[in-house]
Amino acid sequence: MDLAYSPEEEAFRARLREWLAKTLPALPPKPSPDDWPGRRAYDLGWQRTLYDAGYADVHWDASPTTRLIFLEETEKAGAPYVGAGFVGLLHAGPTIAAEGTAEQRARWLPPILRGEEVWCQGFSEPDAGSDLAALRTRARREGDEYVVSGSKIWTSHAEVADWCELLVRTDGQAPKHRGISWLAMPMDAPGVTVRPLRTLAGSTEFAEVFLDEVRVPVANRVGDENDGWRVTMVTLSFERGTAFVGEVVACRRVLGEVARQARANGVWDDAGVRRRLGRLHAEFRALWRLTQWNVSEGEASGGVPGVGGSVFKLRYSRARQELYEVAAEVLGAGALDLGCEWVVDRLSSLSYTIAAGTSEVQRNIVGERILGLPKG
Amino acid sequence: MRFRLTEDQRVLKSGFREVLARRFGAEELRGAVDGSGALDRWLWRELGEVGLFSLRLAEDEGGVGLGVPEAVLVFEEAGRALLPGPLVATHLAAGVVPGAATGETVVTAVGGGGLVEWLDEADVVTGDAAGAVPLRSVDPLTPLHRVPGGRSAVRPDDLFVLLTAAEQLGTAVRACEAAVQHARTREQFGRPVGAFQAVKHLCAELLVRVEVARVAVYAAAVTLDPVDIAAARLLADEAAVRGARDSLQVHGGSGFTWEADVHLCLKRAWVRVERGGSITESEEMLAGDLLIDAS
């Protein structure tokens, strides 16, 4: 058991730090959250910058520890996060890399790495959110094409995406976890309509996607026909295992800022607030250790992260919400001012116990798959 | 970075778990609860023989020559077994108090909260226990005395707090295992109660608290940073106390009886919360650190 990084890992960190210090000041200003084309250009531009510097594939090919260092350092330096590249870099890319054919890897992976194509995720449906396998979007096979009809919801970046990792039902007779296939659907195909959804935070974070007789080549199917559920589980384990590393670093930074703000405006004199801040400090320190633990275990087992990600997500999503509750207490009346970043983040934090599998679903996963309790 | 157990550490932990299962299993635990209330000196010497007390003592001083992380692992197992006695105090006295390392001498200490465990049974007391008054201890396996002046008089040192946190972690593990075992086997309405989401979710939260406490305790054992240790004790206390309470809830009516072991977990966890010193102080220390180190 140790927490020391190897000389190679420390050398990577030092090189990265130096590069970030040189590169970040030259970045263009961040576009507004509602400027989707601006966000796309900004996020892809950052990915291209990473590509040119040799850091593009850090999410895929680097050792888990190297990746941890990358996420830690970029977040500490205030570098952009994956943004519009999120699904491509963290879901679809790893899934295609693990399950795709040589041709599929050659077609889709390089543009993701070079920051040329944006992916979105077509998993959830209006009537199948947490019960993902109840999805009803159907794909009928006609020759070497699937004809897809249905609708998807909570699709982030849909407005500017080139591709959608799409789950469709290819066999309506099979039990619901079978009969699903994983397709790469071009978002500019005829029959695709995107309707932005406004979140309670006021922004259009995601959209509804309507699919009306959309033709997708059979060659775009990743994994076997009707084997999409297994492929999806691979995708979701990536999502839960590694997607929040940078955010934990960010939360630790925000917690320090909240404490300093409390000291500046006198709320610090309230022992109750100090005690809550102290508890959150313990919490985020432990979440960082849990991240390091999961990464080390992942490195030892050599690859796909396991269900331990559910433990992390359950605790992290709640801690994040508590962080912004304390921030609101520190802000006082300022907690009602949407001009303050923490207020918007407080609203956004409400999604964390819902998105990527609700906390209730995560508890089922922990109960059934880790503790071996019977299914209800 | 290799923040996981080494093969040697795994073997040490599971080996110690086996020793305790053989020597202090469910039957011995009940025997101790229903027994005379005396400390089992025979067991104490056996614990000395397997190296519980001399674990961190250098080999040329007759010790095992291991470090704090290894000590944390065996104290986690001691906590899981609900092993009674002033284990941490005796361990910390090894190499200082003659006979402590081998388990010939039982050493207790004035802990945080101004409480002394097993005072009448101990051969040596670390700290000032003058004028100590016995309490009717809530924990049937931890006799307690209170020293005049109370908690303000005592600030336990970091290693004392950390090894206590390791014991709390182990007790949290036990509470979780007991809850899961009960939820798997106890049937109501024609199926195991663990199939009901309300019960399943209690069990899941038990495990989440265990795992968060575990990494906090293990990391603190590696860094020995006082802030890490304060974090570890808060999370381990929470995992043990909340864990025992939730486990009791999962056990239903039987959990409220003397026959179920759950109350032993809860009461021991309460004792150790006091031993670790004031929770408020740990929270204040962590809060203060935010102003120093925001990273």
Interface residues (C-beta under 8 A of the other chain):
Chain A: M1 D2 L3 A4 Y5 S6 E9 T65 L68 K76 R252 R253 L255 G256 E257 A259 R260 R263 A271 R274 R275 L277 G278 R279 H281 A282 E283 R285 A286 L287 R289 L290 Q292 W293 V295 S296 E297 A300 G308 V311 L314 R315 E360 Q362 R363 N364 V366 G367 E368 I370 L371 G372 L373 P374 K375 G376
Chain B: M1 R2 F3 R4 L5 T6 Q9 P69 V180 A183 R184 R191 P192 G194 A195 F196 Q197 K200 H201 C203 A204 E205 L207 V208 E211 V212 A213 V215 A216 Y218 A219 A221 V222 T223 V227 D228 A230 A231 L234 L235 T280 S282 E283 E284 M285 L286 A287 G288 D289 L290 L291 D293 A294 S295
